[in-house]
């Protein structure tokens, strides 16, 4: 027996994911601090909102589409799909831990896993792409990881609390 599709809810979900993807791109372009070794950004916010609203599929879509469309709009270096897959993996992690009932412990686990991926996997791709020493990349990312962990552990619980107050009761269960 096929599941009945609610066209209105599907349209709202796709529109919301598109808006969150656009927000990620705008944040990435205009609200990101970049140096040679660090990138401090609030791009996790749209991914987190998508995770809370739509789970793994929504957050992975926002993270992946945001990375690819952002590169199409403003290509800084080559499009390197392993980096996109890392962004999608971070979206998956957020979707697994931040969908529906969210507790501080789940936020801490999601942020920790995301930071480990960013700390250890992204330097592998940058090493492959540019030939830069992996250990140097890893050490250079430590300040970024510490700063981003503090930011995400402060912002995400506040966002989850605000979303829980604004979402209909059905969406919170």
DOBAFI-130291 format. One record per residue: x, z, y of N, C-alpha, C in turn; residue in three letters. Coordinates in pm, whole numbers, padded with zeros to 5 digits, always signed. Layout:
# residues N
XZYXZYXZYALA;...
//
This chain:
# residues 173
+00083+00000-00117+00000+00000+00000+00088+00000+00125UNK;+00061-00091+00216+00142-00102+00338+00098+00001+00441UNK;+00197+00049+00513+00171+00143+00621+00118+00066+00741UNK;+00014+00118+00804-00045+00053+00920+00045+00074+01042UNK;+00076-00032+01113+00162-00026+01230+00078-00006+01355UNK;+00115+00093+01433+00048+00117+01561+00122+00035+01666UNK;+00066-00075+01707+00132-00168+01799+00163-00101+01932UNK;+00073-00020+01981+00094+00049+02109+00215+00140+02102UNK;+00224+00222+01996+00338+00312+01982+00468+00236+01961UNK;+00464+00126+01887+00583+00044+01867+00630-00016+01999UNK;+00535-00064+02078+00568-00122+02209+00630-00017+02301UNK;+00571+00101+02301+00624+00210+02384+00764+00247+02337UNK;+00785+00257+02207+00918+00292+02153+01022+00187+02190UNK;+00989+00060+02171+01084-00047+02205+01115-00049+02355UNK;+01013-00028+02436+01033-00025+02581+01121+00093+02621UNK;+01096+00208+02561+01176+00327+02591+01321+00307+02549UNK;+01343+00250+02432+01479+00223+02385+01548+00125+02478UNK;+01475+00024+02526+01533-00072+02621+01572-00003+02752UNK;+01485+00084+02801+01514+00156+02925+01634+00249+02907UNK;+01640+00318+02794+01753+00408+02767+01884+00329+02751UNK;+01875+00211+02692+01994+00125+02680+02040+00081+02818UNK;+01947+00041+02903+01982+00002+03040+02043+00120+03115UNK;+01988+00239+03096+02042+00358+03161+02185+00384+03114UNK;+02210+00368+02985+02346+00386+02932+02443+00290+02998UNK;+02402+00165+03014+02489+00063+03075+02517+00098+03221UNK;+02414+00137+03295+02432+00173+03436+02524+00295+03448UNK;+02500+00396+03366+02586+00515+03368+02729+00478+03335UNK;+02746+00393+03236+02880+00350+03196+02953+00277+03308UNK;+02880+00195+03382+02943+00114+03487+02968+00192+03615UNK;+02877+00282+03651+02883+00343+03783+02905+00494+03785UNK;+02888+00559+03673+02899+00706+03670+02999+00751+03564UNK;+03109+00681+03554+03211+00714+03456+03345+00724+03525UNK;+03419+00829+03491+03554+00846+03544+03650+00799+03435UNK;+03729+00698+03469+03824+00643+03371+03965+00651+03426UNK;+04056+00695+03340+04199+00685+03368+04259+00610+03249UNK;+04391+00598+03248+04452+00527+03135+04432+00600+03003UNK;+04423+00732+03008+04412+00808+02884+04277+00878+02865UNK;+04194+00882+02970+04070+00958+02962+03950+00878+03009UNK;+03835+00914+02952+03707+00857+02997+03605+00971+02994UNK;+03564+01013+03112+03463+01117+03124+03334+01049+03168UNK;+03229+01062+03087+03108+00987+03112+02985+01065+03068UNK;+02873+01029+03126+02746+01088+03087+02663+00993+03001UNK;+02729+00895+02938+02658+00798+02856+02592+00861+02733UNK;+02631+00984+02700+02568+01052+02587+02422+01088+02618UNK;+02386+01094+02745+02250+01137+02782+02142+01042+02727UNK;+02149+00911+02751+02046+00823+02693+02046+00824+02540UNK;+02163+00836+02480+02172+00841+02333+02104+00968+02283UNK;+02127+01078+02352+02067+01206+02314+01915+01202+02328UNK;+01866+01144+02436+01722+01132+02456+01660+01046+02345UNK;+01725+00935+02313+01676+00848+02206+01678+00923+02072UNK;+01781+01003+02049+01790+01082+01925+01674+01180+01916UNK;+01644+01245+02025+01536+01345+02027+01401+01279+02007UNK;+01381+01162+02067+01251+01094+02059+01231+01014+01931UNK;+01337+00942+01887+01320+00844+01780+01414+00862+01660UNK;+01500+00961+01664+01586+00986+01550+01702+00889+01540UNK;+01748+00870+01418+01869+00792+01389+01858+00648+01439UNK;+01748+00581+01407+01734+00440+01445+01739+00421+01597UNK;+01668+00507+01668+01664+00495+01813+01798+00522+01879UNK;+01863+00629+01837+01991+00664+01900+02101+00566+01861UNK;+02101+00519+01738+02199+00419+01696+02178+00288+01772UNK;+02052+00251+01792+02021+00127+01866+02068+00138+02011UNK;+02039+00249+02077+02081+00266+02216+02233+00264+02226UNK;+02302+00335+02138+02448+00339+02142+02510+00201+02116UNK;+02463+00134+02013+02519+00004+01977+02485-00106+02077UNK;+02359-00115+02113+02318-00217+02210+02381-00191+02346UNK;+02390-00065+02385+02453-00030+02513+02597-00075+02517UNK;+02668-00057+02406+02809-00098+02400+02822-00250+02409UNK;+02743-00322+02331+02755-00468+02326+02705-00533+02456UNK;+02587-00493+02503+02532-00552+02626+02619-00515+02745UNK;+02668-00391+02747+02759-00350+02853+02884-00436+02857UNK;+02936-00471+02740+03054-00558+02734+03018-00700+02782UNK;+02900-00748+02745+02858-00882+02790+02849-00887+02942UNK;+02792-00783+03002+02776-00778+03147+02910-00764+03218UNK;+02994-00674+03167+03125-00652+03229+03230-00634+03120UNK;+03288-00746+03073+03387-00736+02966+03522-00681+03016UNK;+03552-00560+02975+03682-00501+03006+03761-00501+02875UNK;+03840-00603+02855+03911-00618+02729+03824-00692+02628UNK;+03876-00709+02508+03801-00784+02407+03688-00700+02348UNK;+03584-00768+02299+03480-00698+02224+03540-00668+02087UNK;+03548-00541+02054+03609-00499+01927+03503-00420+01851UNK;+03441-00485+01754+03326-00427+01686+03351-00293+01617UNK;+03471-00263+01567+03490-00128+01512+03463-00017+01615UNK;+03494-00041+01742+03462+00059+01845+03310+00068+01861UNK;+03242-00045+01856+03096-00045+01862+03038+00032+01743UNK;+03094+00012+01624+03047+00085+01506+03070+00235+01519UNK;+03178+00275+01586+03201+00417+01611+03094+00471+01704UNK;+03058+00396+01807+02950+00437+01898+02818+00450+01821UNK;+02792+00354+01733+02670+00360+01651+02674+00484+01561UNK;+02789+00513+01502+02803+00631+01416+02774+00759+01494UNK;+02821+00765+01617+02792+00882+01701+02642+00889+01729UNK;+02578+00775+01752+02433+00772+01769+02361+00821+01643UNK;+02411+00782+01527+02353+00826+01400+02365+00978+01387UNK;+02482+01032+01419+02502+01177+01413+02404+01249+01504UNK;+02392+01201+01627+02298+01263+01720+02155+01253+01666UNK;+02120+01137+01610+01987+01119+01555+01958+01211+01439UNK;+02057+01235+01356+02039+01324+01240+02016+01468+01283UNK;+02087+01513+01385+02083+01654+01422+01989+01687+01537UNK;+01954+01590+01621+01879+01621+01742+01734+01572+01738UNK;+01690+01519+01626+01552+01471+01615+01460+01588+01582UNK;+01351+01596+01653+01247+01696+01634+01298+01837+01660UNK;+01293+01927+01563+01327+02068+01586+01477+02084+01612UNK;+01509+02116+01736+01649+02124+01776+01686+02268+01807UNK;+01792+02314+01741+01846+02447+01766+01988+02430+01820UNK;+02036+02534+01885+02171+02529+01944+02276+02499+01836UNK;+02258+02553+01716+02356+02528+01609+02361+02380+01572UNK;+02245+02313+01572+02242+02169+01542+02310+02089+01652UNK;+02291+02132+01777+02357+02065+01889+02508+02081+01875UNK;+02553+02201+01843+02697+02227+01828+02757+02142+01716UNK;+02686+02129+01605+02735+02047+01494+02741+01900+01535UNK;+02635+01850+01598+02632+01709+01641+02745+01678+01738UNK;+02762+01764+01838+02868+01742+01937+03006+01751+01870UNK;+03024+01845+01780+03153+01859+01710+03188+01734+01629UNK;+03091+01684+01554+03115+01563+01474+03142+01444+01565UNK;+03063+01430+01672+03084+01320+01766+03224+01327+01828UNK;+03267+01446+01864+03399+01461+01924+03510+01434+01823UNK;+03490+01472+01698+03589+01440+01595+03601+01289+01576UNK;+03487+01221+01573+03491+01074+01563+03565+01014+01682UNK;+03533+01064+01801+03597+01014+01922+03746+01047+01924UNK;+03781+01164+01875+03921+01208+01879+04008+01136+01777UNK;+03956+01118+01655+04041+01067+01548+04018+00921+01512UNK;+03896+00871+01523+03867+00733+01482+03894+00633+01594UNK;+03848+00663+01715+03870+00570+01826+04018+00540+01848UNK;+04109+00637+01841+04251+00603+01855+04302+00506+01747UNK;+04242+00512+01629+04281+00415+01524+04249+00274+01572UNK;+04129+00256+01627+04089+00122+01675+04174+00079+01794UNK;+04203+00171+01884+04287+00137+02000+04429+00103+01956UNK;+04478+00173+01855+04611+00142+01800+04610+00002+01740UNK;+04506-00031+01664+04497-00165+01604+04485-00272+01711UNK;+04410-00243+01816+04381-00341+01920+04501-00365+02012UNK;+04566-00257+02054+04672-00270+02155+04812-00236+02104UNK;+04822-00181+01984+04953-00146+01930+05012-00018+01986UNK;+04933+00057+02061+04979+00183+02118+04996+00285+02005UNK;+05093+00373+02019+05120+00475+01919+04997+00563+01897UNK;+04956+00579+01771+04837+00656+01737+04848+00801+01783UNK;+04961+00864+01758+04979+01005+01795+04971+01022+01947UNK;+05028+00929+02020+05021+00935+02166+04876+00922+02213UNK;+04801+00832+02151+04659+00817+02185+04581+00944+02152UNK;+04611+01000+02036+04543+01122+01992+04570+01238+02088UNK;+04694+01257+02124+04732+01365+02216+04672+01340+02354UNK;+04673+01215+02397+04616+01180+02527+04466+01203+02536UNK;+04398+01203+02421+04252+01222+02420+04212+01369+02419UNK;+04304+01460+02395+04270+01602+02385+04202+01653+02512UNK;+04255+01628+02633+04182+01676+02752+04042+01617+02763UNK;+04027+01488+02731+03895+01425+02735+03800+01494+02639UNK;+03844+01520+02519+03760+01583+02417+03717+01722+02463UNK;+03810+01798+02517+03777+01933+02564+03676+01929+02679UNK;+03697+01840+02775+03607+01829+02889+03469+01780+02844UNK;+03467+01676+02762+03338+01621+02717+03262+01719+02628UNK;+03333+01796+02546+03266+01897+02463+03197+02000+02553UNK;+03268+02046+02655+03209+02143+02747+03087+02084+02819UNK;+03098+01961+02865+02987+01896+02935+02867+01880+02842UNK;+02891+01825+02723+02780+01800+02629+02716+01930+02582UNK;+02796+02034+02558+02740+02161+02512+02663+02232+02622UNK;+02685+02193+02746+02608+02248+02858+02483+02165+02884UNK;+02498+02033+02888+02388+01944+02928+02285+01926+02817UNK;+02327+01905+02694+02232+01873+02586+02130+01985+02563UNK;+02169+02113+02555+02065+02215+02538+01964+02218+02653UNK;+02011+02196+02774+01920+02192+02889+01825+02073+02879UNK;+01879+01958+02837+01794+01839+02819+01691+01859+02709UNK;+01732+01920+02599+01639+01942+02488+01526+02034+02532UNK;+01560+02137+02607+01458+02230+02657+01360+02157+02750UNK;+01414+02073+02839+01328+01997+02931+01241+01897+02855UNK;+01299+01829+02758+01221+01733+02678+01110+01803+02601UNK;+01142+01919+02544+01041+01993+02467+00923+02035+02555UNK;+00950+02062+02682+00842+02100+02773+00756+01980+02813UNK;+00816+01861+02816+00744+01742+02863+00679+01661+02751UNK;+00731+01674+02629+00676+01596+02518+00543+01654+02471UNK;+00455+01569+02424+00331+01620+02365+00364+01708+02244UNK;+00276+01802+02213+00300+01896+02103+00326+01824+01972UNK;+00260+01711+01946+00277+01636+01822+00421+01588+01806UNK;+00485+01547+01917+00622+01495+01911+00724+01604+01885UNK;+00689+01729+01909+00783+01839+01892+00789+01891+01749UNK;+00702+01847+01660+00700+01899+01524+00775+01812+01430UNK;
//
